[in-house]
Amino acid sequence: MKNKTMTVITSIVILIPLFTGLFLWNRLPDEMAVHFGADGAPDKWAHKGWAIFGLPLFILAAHLFCVFMSTHDPKKQNIGEKTYNVVMWICPVCSLLGGLIVYTYSFGMPFPVFSAVQTALGVAVMIIGNFLPKTHWNYTVGIKLPWTMSDNDNWNSTHRFAGKVWIIGGLVLAATAFVNHAAVSLVVIALLVMLPLGYSFAYHQKHNANQ
């Protein structure tokens, strides 16, 4: 029942930009910016119907898929309540931020798109990094590699290492949010992926060598 209530609440939050768009329908331009480049300038436009309905409904579909996968995970008892709550609020926050960016631009109000997105990303990475070491072996949440999925010790060690990497990476992303240079983000994101992967593989190699 608690999970169902959380699903309903988060789904409603995801749809707030849709309801906002319907309320503002007559005041919005027929063509709205729906995608922005690293410099904050729009590089893709769409009819306001797609802008209002498309993004929230797409995010809602992704959200419900994540909910389904988490609640039907054979090892769902290993997904801690706090970790589950973090997963549940990722899509709602993305929907609210996306709606804020689209609507403020449509009304001609300047909005630091790159800085806002990178700051939000940095904070999210730090929060996830904090919970990674507390995430026990499961099929849905965490760093799912051949070596972590086949060895519980590898899973635990990799997630402890990844937690530190992600917290540091999140700090770097947030601290450089106003540098407005996409290369920084790309390098940090690549390291967030590659360092835990390399660590897990090295742990696997060392573990097998000692057997």
KOLPAVO-530772 format. One record per residue: residue number from 1; x, y, z of N, C-alpha, C, O in turn. Coordinates in pm, whole numbers. Each point is the difference from the previous one (the first is absolute). Layout:
! residues N
{r NUM, {X, Y, Z}, {X, Y, Z}, {X, Y, Z}, {X, Y, Z}}
...
//
This chain:
! residues 211
{r 1, {82, -121, 0}, {-82, 121, 0}, {86, 126, 0}, {-32, 98, -68}}
{r 2, {142, -101, 146}, {88, 116, 6}, {62, 28, -135}, {8, 116, -42}}
{r 3, {37, -222, -28}, {59, 17, -133}, {-102, 53, -98}, {33, 83, -86}}
{r 4, {-157, -129, 96}, {-105, 48, -90}, {-27, 148, 22}, {-18, 75, -95}}
{r 5, {15, -34, 221}, {-22, 142, 31}, {113, 85, -54}, {-24, 106, -57}}
{r 6, {147, -152, 74}, {116, 72, -51}, {-7, 9, -153}, {33, 104, -57}}
{r 7, {-74, -212, -8}, {-11, 0, -146}, {-102, 103, -47}, {24, 72, -96}}
{r 8, {-138, -66, 163}, {-104, 97, -36}, {50, 142, 19}, {-19, 85, -87}}
{r 9, {83, -58, 200}, {48, 136, 30}, {105, 44, -101}, {-8, 110, -55}}
{r 10, {106, -197, 30}, {108, 37, -93}, {-54, 13, -143}, {49, 84, -76}}
{r 11, {-145, -165, 39}, {-58, 10, -134}, {-74, 133, -17}, {7, 62, -107}}
{r 12, {-78, -19, 210}, {-69, 129, -6}, {100, 114, -13}, {-22, 93, -77}}
{r 13, {132, -102, 151}, {103, 104, -8}, {58, 6, -141}, {23, 109, -53}}
{r 14, {-1, -224, -8}, {52, -5, -138}, {-93, 74, -95}, {46, 63, -95}}
{r 15, {-176, -72, 120}, {-99, 60, -91}, {-29, 148, 29}, {-80, 61, -70}}
{r 16, {144, -5, 172}, {-22, 142, 32}, {31, 90, -120}, {-79, 91, -28}}
{r 17, {190, -111, -46}, {24, 83, -118}, {-109, -14, -105}, {-31, 96, -70}}
{r 18, {-27, -214, 58}, {-110, -20, -96}, {-121, 82, 42}, {-60, 70, -83}}
{r 19, {24, -78, 210}, {-115, 77, 48}, {26, 150, -12}, {-90, 78, -31}}
{r 20, {215, -39, 56}, {37, 142, -13}, {-15, 45, -145}, {-52, 109, -26}}
{r 21, {95, -192, -67}, {-12, 33, -141}, {-144, 15, -44}, {-32, 89, -78}}
{r 22, {-56, -177, 127}, {-142, 10, -33}, {-60, 129, 55}, {-81, 65, -67}}
{r 23, {122, -26, 187}, {-50, 122, 61}, {47, 123, -78}, {-73, 99, -12}}
{r 24, {195, -106, -41}, {59, 114, -72}, {-17, -12, -152}, {57, 79, -75}}
{r 25, {-134, -174, 29}, {-9, -33, -142}, {-16, 122, -90}, {75, 16, -96}}
{r 26, {-169, 69, 126}, {-30, 115, -87}, {108, 108, 6}, {2, 89, -86}}
{r 27, {85, -95, 183}, {105, 100, 12}, {133, -48, -57}, {95, 77, -11}}
{r 28, {-89, -203, -24}, {124, -57, -51}, {7, 13, -153}, {-103, -6, -66}}
{r 29, {224, 24, 11}, {15, 6, -146}, {-31, -135, -63}, {11, -104, 66}}
{r 30, {-48, 104, -194}, {-31, -125, -69}, {122, -90, -13}, {-13, -122, 6}}
{r 31, {131, 182, -23}, {124, -75, -6}, {83, 29, 125}, {23, 116, 34}}
{r 32, {22, -221, 33}, {75, 16, 124}, {133, -72, -9}, {11, -105, -64}}
{r 33, {91, 161, 129}, {131, -65, 7}, {-10, -122, 91}, {-51, 9, 112}}
{r 34, {99, -122, -160}, {-8, -124, 79}, {136, -62, 26}, {11, -100, 72}}
{r 35, {95, 159, -130}, {135, -51, 25}, {97, 116, -7}, {-15, 91, -83}}
{r 36, {115, -94, 169}, {96, 110, 11}, {142, -54, -9}, {30, -108, 49}}
{r 37, {57, 186, -113}, {140, -37, -11}, {77, 34, 126}, {-57, 53, 95}}
{r 38, {185, -84, -95}, {85, 25, 117}, {9, 149, 33}, {25, 37, 114}}
{r 39, {-46, 48, -216}, {5, 144, 23}, {-133, 56, 48}, {-13, 121, 20}}
{r 40, {-86, -208, -1}, {-129, 44, 50}, {-95, 47, -108}, {-115, 33, 28}}
{r 41, {161, -30, -153}, {-85, 44, -110}, {-83, -118, -52}, {51, -112, -6}}
{r 42, {-177, 135, -30}, {-83, -110, -52}, {50, -47, -135}, {38, 80, -85}}
{r 43, {-39, -211, 65}, {42, -55, -129}, {-104, -96, -58}, {23, -63, -104}}
{r 44, {-138, 53, 172}, {-109, -82, -53}, {-132, 59, 46}, {-17, 35, 116}}
{r 45, {-78, -26, -210}, {-131, 58, 29}, {-109, -101, -34}, {20, -90, -81}}
{r 46, {-136, 105, 145}, {-112, -89, -27}, {-130, 73, 27}, {-2, 103, 68}}
{r 47, {-107, -157, -121}, {-132, 58, 27}, {-26, -6, 150}, {45, -92, 68}}
{r 48, {-118, 190, -17}, {-19, 8, 144}, {-72, -124, 56}, {16, -34, 117}}
{r 49, {-96, -33, -201}, {-66, -122, 46}, {101, -106, 37}, {-13, -68, 102}}
{r 50, {117, 53, -187}, {107, -97, 29}, {82, 46, 120}, {37, -80, 85}}
{r 51, {-8, 211, -79}, {80, 53, 111}, {-70, -22, 133}, {64, -31, 100}}
{r 52, {-195, 49, -98}, {-75, -10, 125}, {-24, -145, 41}, {12, -35, 118}}
{r 53, {-47, -51, -216}, {-34, -138, 32}, {118, -96, -12}, {14, -93, 80}}
{r 54, {70, 116, -182}, {103, -98, -33}, {97, -33, 110}, {13, -115, 40}}
{r 55, {57, 218, 11}, {105, -25, 100}, {-55, -58, 130}, {55, -100, 47}}
{r 56, {-160, 158, 13}, {-51, -59, 125}, {-49, -144, -17}, {24, -84, 87}}
{r 57, {-92, 55, -198}, {-51, -136, -20}, {114, -99, -26}, {-6, -115, 44}}
{r 58, {109, 160, -115}, {117, -86, -21}, {69, -30, 132}, {36, -114, 27}}
{r 59, {-19, 217, 55}, {64, -20, 131}, {-87, -88, 89}, {52, -83, 74}}
{r 60, {-183, 101, -82}, {-91, -83, 80}, {14, -147, -40}, {2, -87, 87}}
{r 61, {7, 61, -217}, {16, -138, -46}, {130, -60, 53}, {2, -114, 45}}
{r 62, {107, 192, -51}, {129, -46, 52}, {-9, -25, 150}, {56, -98, 51}}
{r 63, {-126, 186, 19}, {-16, -12, 144}, {-75, -128, 37}, {43, -75, 89}}
{r 64, {-154, 50, -157}, {-79, -119, 30}, {76, -128, -35}, {-17, -103, 66}}
{r 65, {101, 110, -168}, {85, -115, -33}, {98, -27, 114}, {20, -115, 40}}
{r 66, {41, 220, 13}, {95, -16, 112}, {-72, -55, 123}, {54, -85, 71}}
{r 67, {-175, 133, -47}, {-78, -49, 114}, {-30, -149, -17}, {16, -79, 94}}
{r 68, {-58, 42, -214}, {-32, -140, -27}, {122, -89, 21}, {-8, -105, 64}}
{r 69, {123, 147, -119}, {121, -80, 12}, {43, -12, 146}, {44, -107, 42}}
{r 70, {-55, 214, 34}, {43, -2, 140}, {-91, -88, 85}, {48, -77, 84}}
{r 71, {-178, 89, -105}, {-95, -75, 84}, {-8, -147, -39}, {-48, -82, 79}}
{r 72, {95, 47, -198}, {-3, -141, -43}, {140, -63, 0}, {20, -110, -52}}
{r 73, {75, 180, 110}, {135, -54, 11}, {-1, -117, 99}, {-48, 17, 113}}
{r 74, {99, -135, -151}, {3, -114, 93}, {77, 31, 128}, {-21, -63, 104}}
{r 75, {112, 161, -112}, {79, 38, 118}, {-41, 138, 50}, {83, 74, 54}}
{r 76, {-210, -38, -70}, {-45, 135, 35}, {20, 32, 148}, {9, 116, 39}}
{r 77, {-2, -222, 44}, {24, 24, 143}, {138, 58, 25}, {26, 57, 106}}
{r 78, {65, -70, -204}, {135, 55, 13}, {8, 147, -40}, {103, 65, 19}}
{r 79, {-212, -14, -76}, {-4, 143, -35}, {-53, 75, 121}, {-119, -8, 29}}
{r 80, {204, 79, 40}, {-40, 72, 120}, {-109, 102, -27}, {-14, 48, -112}}
{r 81, {-63, -16, 215}, {-110, 94, -15}, {48, 138, -47}, {-62, 62, -86}}
{r 82, {173, -15, 143}, {51, 131, -38}, {50, -1, -144}, {-21, 95, -76}}
{r 83, {87, -205, 38}, {47, -12, -138}, {-119, -2, -96}, {4, 63, -105}}
{r 84, {-108, -136, 141}, {-121, -8, -82}, {-63, 138, -15}, {-46, 36, -108}}
{r 85, {43, 40, 217}, {-58, 135, -6}, {79, 91, -94}, {-58, 82, -71}}
{r 86, {190, -96, 73}, {83, 79, -92}, {-35, -33, -144}, {-17, 89, -84}}
{r 87, {7, -219, 55}, {-35, -44, -135}, {-136, 56, -40}, {-20, 43, -114}}
{r 88, {-74, -43, 207}, {-137, 45, -28}, {-7, 148, -33}, {-91, 43, -71}}
{r 89, {185, 37, 123}, {-10, 145, -19}, {88, 53, -112}, {-1, 120, -27}}
{r 90, {77, -205, -39}, {86, 46, -110}, {-85, 54, -115}, {23, 112, -46}}
{r 91, {-121, -189, 1}, {-84, 42, -113}, {-85, 124, 33}, {-9, 90, -84}}
{r 92, {-54, -82, 202}, {-75, 121, 32}, {84, 127, -3}, {-44, 103, -50}}
{r 93, {166, -111, 103}, {87, 118, -1}, {37, 37, -144}, {2, 118, -35}}
{r 94, {26, -218, -48}, {33, 27, -141}, {-118, 66, -71}, {20, 92, -80}}
{r 95, {-140, -138, 108}, {-119, 57, -64}, {-21, 145, 42}, {-30, 86, -84}}
{r 96, {45, -59, 213}, {-17, 137, 49}, {105, 94, -58}, {-31, 111, -41}}
{r 97, {155, -156, 38}, {107, 83, -55}, {-20, 23, -149}, {16, 112, -48}}
{r 98, {-53, -217, -25}, {-25, 15, -143}, {-114, 96, -27}, {9, 84, -89}}
{r 99, {-117, -96, 165}, {-112, 91, -17}, {38, 144, 32}, {-42, 92, -71}}
{r 100, {119, -73, 176}, {44, 135, 37}, {80, 64, -113}, {-21, 116, -33}}
{r 101, {112, -192, -25}, {84, 52, -108}, {-85, 36, -122}, {15, 108, -57}}
{r 102, {-105, -199, 17}, {-81, 21, -120}, {-93, 120, 16}, {-12, 81, -92}}
{r 103, {-54, -69, 206}, {-99, 106, 18}, {65, 137, 23}, {-49, 100, -52}}
{r 104, {156, -96, 127}, {64, 130, 20}, {53, 56, -132}, {-10, 120, -25}}
{r 105, {65, -207, -59}, {48, 48, -131}, {-117, 45, -86}, {10, 100, -71}}
{r 106, {-121, -172, 76}, {-117, 36, -81}, {-55, 137, 37}, {-58, 68, -85}}
{r 107, {75, -27, 209}, {-48, 131, 43}, {110, 106, -3}, {-17, 110, 53}}
{r 108, {128, -144, -118}, {107, 98, -20}, {79, 35, 124}, {62, 105, 6}}
{r 109, {-64, -192, 93}, {76, 24, 123}, {132, -74, -8}, {1, -122, -21}}
{r 110, {110, 191, 37}, {131, -65, -9}, {17, -105, 109}, {-36, 21, 115}}
{r 111, {91, -135, -155}, {20, -110, 95}, {133, -66, -29}, {25, -40, -113}}
{r 112, {61, 28, 212}, {132, -63, -21}, {-13, -151, -14}, {20, -74, 96}}
{r 113, {-54, 30, -216}, {-32, -140, -24}, {116, -92, 38}, {-17, -93, 79}}
{r 114, {134, 120, -135}, {114, -88, 24}, {35, -5, 148}, {22, -108, 55}}
{r 115, {-16, 223, 9}, {37, 5, 141}, {-100, -73, 88}, {37, -71, 93}}
{r 116, {-167, 90, -124}, {-104, -65, 80}, {5, -151, -16}, {-8, -74, 98}}
{r 117, {22, 30, -223}, {2, -145, -26}, {123, -64, 63}, {-10, -107, 60}}
{r 118, {127, 171, -74}, {121, -60, 54}, {0, 3, 153}, {50, -93, 64}}
{r 119, {-105, 198, -5}, {-11, 4, 146}, {-89, -112, 49}, {34, -72, 95}}
{r 120, {-151, 56, -161}, {-93, -108, 38}, {66, -136, -19}, {-17, -90, 82}}
{r 121, {91, 75, -192}, {69, -126, -26}, {105, -28, 107}, {12, -113, 48}}
{r 122, {64, 217, -12}, {102, -17, 103}, {-58, -42, 133}, {52, -89, 67}}
{r 123, {-162, 155, -27}, {-65, -35, 126}, {-54, -143, -5}, {15, -76, 96}}
{r 124, {-76, 40, -209}, {-54, -136, -15}, {111, -105, 8}, {-16, -103, 64}}
{r 125, {129, 131, -128}, {113, -94, 2}, {53, -15, 143}, {34, -111, 42}}
{r 126, {-26, 220, 32}, {46, -9, 139}, {-97, -81, 86}, {43, -81, 83}}
{r 127, {-172, 102, -103}, {-100, -75, 78}, {9, -149, -32}, {1, -84, 90}}
{r 128, {7, 52, -220}, {13, -140, -40}, {129, -60, 55}, {2, -114, 48}}
{r 129, {106, 192, -56}, {129, -47, 53}, {-7, -31, 148}, {66, -93, 47}}
{r 130, {-145, 169, 27}, {-16, -25, 143}, {-70, -132, 28}, {28, -66, 100}}
{r 131, {-119, 27, -192}, {-77, -122, 23}, {59, -124, -66}, {-37, -112, 35}}
{r 132, {129, 130, -129}, {58, -116, -68}, {62, -102, 96}, {-24, -120, -16}}
{r 133, {103, 162, 115}, {60, -100, 90}, {-104, -74, 84}, {28, -108, 54}}
{r 134, {-149, 166, -43}, {-105, -62, 81}, {-92, -89, -83}, {-94, -59, 52}}
{r 135, {122, 50, -181}, {-85, -77, -90}, {49, -144, -7}, {113, -26, -43}}
{r 136, {-197, -67, 86}, {38, -141, -1}, {-36, -63, -135}, {-74, 57, -80}}
{r 137, {129, -174, 57}, {-12, -68, -128}, {-145, -15, -43}, {-82, -56, 73}}
{r 138, {49, 105, -193}, {-133, -15, -57}, {10, 13, -151}, {108, 24, -53}}
{r 139, {-220, -41, -16}, {2, 0, -146}, {-35, 136, -60}, {12, 17, -121}}
{r 140, {-53, 80, 202}, {-56, 125, -54}, {85, 122, 27}, {29, 78, -91}}
{r 141, {11, -59, 216}, {68, 122, 42}, {146, -29, 31}, {31, -92, 75}}
{r 142, {59, 170, -134}, {141, -17, 28}, {83, -19, -126}, {-49, 18, -111}}
{r 143, {174, -53, 131}, {95, -18, -110}, {-1, -147, -40}, {65, -84, 64}}
{r 144, {-139, 56, -169}, {-21, -139, -41}, {99, -36, -111}, {-22, 31, -118}}
{r 145, {129, -97, 157}, {104, -46, -92}, {12, -152, 15}, {-46, -56, 99}}
{r 146, {106, -11, -196}, {16, -145, 14}, {70, -40, 130}, {-31, -104, 59}}
{r 147, {125, 188, -15}, {81, -35, 117}, {-73, 33, 130}, {17, -71, 99}}
{r 148, {-97, 177, -98}, {-76, 31, 122}, {-118, -94, 17}, {-36, -36, 113}}
{r 149, {-26, -5, -224}, {-118, -85, 9}, {35, -144, 35}, {-86, -75, 47}}
{r 150, {210, 36, -68}, {40, -138, 29}, {77, -14, 130}, {34, -111, 40}}
{r 151, {-6, 223, 27}, {82, -5, 121}, {-48, 108, 95}, {15, 119, -28}}
{r 152, {-73, -159, 140}, {-55, 96, 95}, {109, 88, 60}, {-24, 118, 26}}
{r 153, {144, -174, -3}, {110, 79, 53}, {42, 107, -101}, {32, 113, 38}}
{r 154, {-31, -149, -164}, {33, 96, -106}, {-105, 111, -2}, {33, 118, -11}}
{r 155, {-159, -156, 22}, {-109, 97, 3}, {22, 101, 113}, {-5, 121, -23}}
{r 156, {28, -171, 144}, {13, 88, 116}, {122, 91, -13}, {-9, 120, 28}}
{r 157, {122, -176, -68}, {122, 78, -11}, {-11, 104, -111}, {41, 115, 18}}
{r 158, {-97, -154, -131}, {-17, 93, -112}, {-92, 115, 37}, {26, 114, -37}}
{r 159, {-133, -144, 108}, {-95, 106, 38}, {57, 94, 105}, {-33, 118, 2}}
{r 160, {118, -170, 86}, {66, 90, 95}, {94, 95, -75}, {3, 120, 27}}
{r 161, {73, -175, -121}, {90, 82, -80}, {-79, 100, -85}, {34, 119, -5}}
{r 162, {-138, -167, -62}, {-80, 87, -87}, {-66, 111, 80}, {-15, 112, -50}}
{r 163, {-25, -140, 174}, {-62, 103, 82}, {92, 119, 19}, {-42, 115, -10}}
{r 164, {169, -143, 39}, {98, 108, 17}, {21, 76, -132}, {5, 123, -1}}
{r 165, {6, -198, -109}, {22, 62, -130}, {-117, 90, -37}, {19, 111, -49}}
{r 166, {-140, -158, 72}, {-119, 77, -39}, {-19, 124, 87}, {-45, 104, -49}}
{r 167, {79, -113, 176}, {-10, 119, 85}, {98, 106, -47}, {-35, 118, -11}}
{r 168, {159, -159, -16}, {100, 95, -50}, {-42, 54, -136}, {9, 120, -25}}
{r 169, {-57, -209, -64}, {-44, 44, -132}, {-117, 96, 7}, {-5, 98, -75}}
{r 170, {-88, -125, 165}, {-113, 90, 18}, {42, 138, 47}, {-53, 101, -44}}
{r 171, {150, -99, 135}, {54, 128, 48}, {64, 79, -114}, {-19, 121, -12}}
{r 172, {94, -191, -72}, {65, 66, -114}, {-105, 55, -96}, {12, 113, -47}}
{r 173, {-115, -191, 18}, {-105, 46, -91}, {-70, 124, 55}, {-21, 97, -72}}
{r 174, {-14, -101, 200}, {-69, 114, 60}, {91, 123, 6}, {-45, 112, -23}}
{r 175, {173, -134, 55}, {94, 111, 13}, {31, 67, -134}, {32, 118, -5}}
{r 176, {-44, -195, -103}, {32, 54, -133}, {-126, 32, -80}, {6, 15, -122}}
{r 177, {-119, -6, 190}, {-127, 22, -69}, {-3, 132, -76}, {-72, 13, -99}}
{r 178, {147, 84, 144}, {-4, 131, -64}, {119, 23, -94}, {19, 110, -51}}
{r 179, {59, -216, 30}, {110, 10, -96}, {-55, -3, -142}, {59, 56, -92}}
{r 180, {-175, -121, 77}, {-70, -7, -129}, {87, -64, -108}, {9, 50, -112}}
{r 181, {54, -161, 149}, {85, -71, -96}, {-39, -148, 3}, {26, -69, 98}}
{r 182, {-89, 23, -205}, {-54, -136, -3}, {109, -106, 15}, {-28, -109, 49}}
{r 183, {151, 140, -90}, {108, -98, 7}, {23, -46, 144}, {30, -117, 24}}
{r 184, {-43, 208, 71}, {20, -35, 141}, {-102, -106, 41}, {35, -100, 63}}
{r 185, {-160, 123, -100}, {-105, -96, 35}, {25, -135, -63}, {-15, -104, 65}}
{r 186, {53, 104, -191}, {22, -126, -71}, {114, -80, 62}, {-10, -122, 14}}
{r 187, {118, 191, 24}, {114, -69, 61}, {-40, -59, 135}, {32, -115, 30}}
{r 188, {-102, 194, 52}, {-40, -49, 132}, {-95, -118, -12}, {17, -100, 70}}
{r 189, {-116, 109, -159}, {-96, -109, -19}, {72, -126, -49}, {-32, -111, 44}}
{r 190, {127, 128, -135}, {76, -115, -48}, {75, -67, 115}, {5, -123, 8}}
{r 191, {54, 203, 80}, {74, -55, 114}, {-95, -71, 98}, {37, -101, 60}}
{r 192, {-157, 155, -43}, {-98, -63, 89}, {-34, -141, -47}, {-29, -88, 81}}
{r 193, {34, 68, -211}, {-31, -131, -57}, {124, -90, -3}, {-5, -116, 41}}
{r 194, {115, 171, -90}, {118, -82, -28}, {76, -41, 126}, {49, -113, 8}}
{r 195, {-39, 201, 91}, {78, -34, 119}, {-60, -117, 77}, {74, -94, 33}}
{r 196, {-204, 94, -2}, {-57, -119, 66}, {10, -126, -85}, {23, -109, 53}}
{r 197, {-40, 123, -185}, {12, -115, -89}, {142, -59, 8}, {18, -121, 15}}
{r 198, {81, 209, -24}, {139, -46, 8}, {31, -61, 135}, {71, -100, 9}}
{r 199, {-124, 162, 98}, {24, -53, 135}, {-59, -140, 15}, {64, -90, 54}}
{r 200, {-188, 73, -103}, {-66, -129, 12}, {76, -108, -76}, {16, -111, 48}}
{r 201, {32, 145, -168}, {75, -97, -80}, {132, -35, 69}, {39, -117, 6}}
{r 202, {30, 219, 47}, {127, -26, 69}, {-22, -85, 125}, {81, -88, 30}}
{r 203, {-191, 113, 41}, {-32, -81, 118}, {-24, -145, -41}, {46, -93, 66}}
{r 204, {-118, 76, -175}, {-28, -134, -51}, {129, -73, -37}, {18, -117, 33}}
{r 205, {70, 188, -103}, {126, -61, -42}, {85, -40, 120}, {58, -109, 3}}
{r 206, {-51, 195, 95}, {81, -27, 120}, {-61, -115, 79}, {72, -86, 50}}
{r 207, {-205, 84, -40}, {-68, -105, 75}, {22, -136, -65}, {26, -99, 68}}
{r 208, {-36, 96, -201}, {21, -127, -69}, {145, -47, 8}, {27, -119, 9}}
{r 209, {65, 215, -11}, {143, -35, 6}, {35, -63, 135}, {91, -82, 10}}
{r 210, {-165, 122, 94}, {29, -49, 135}, {-69, -132, 30}, {22, -59, 106}}
{r 211, {-105, 12, -198}, {-69, -126, 24}, {87, -121, -35}, {-44, -114, 14}}
//
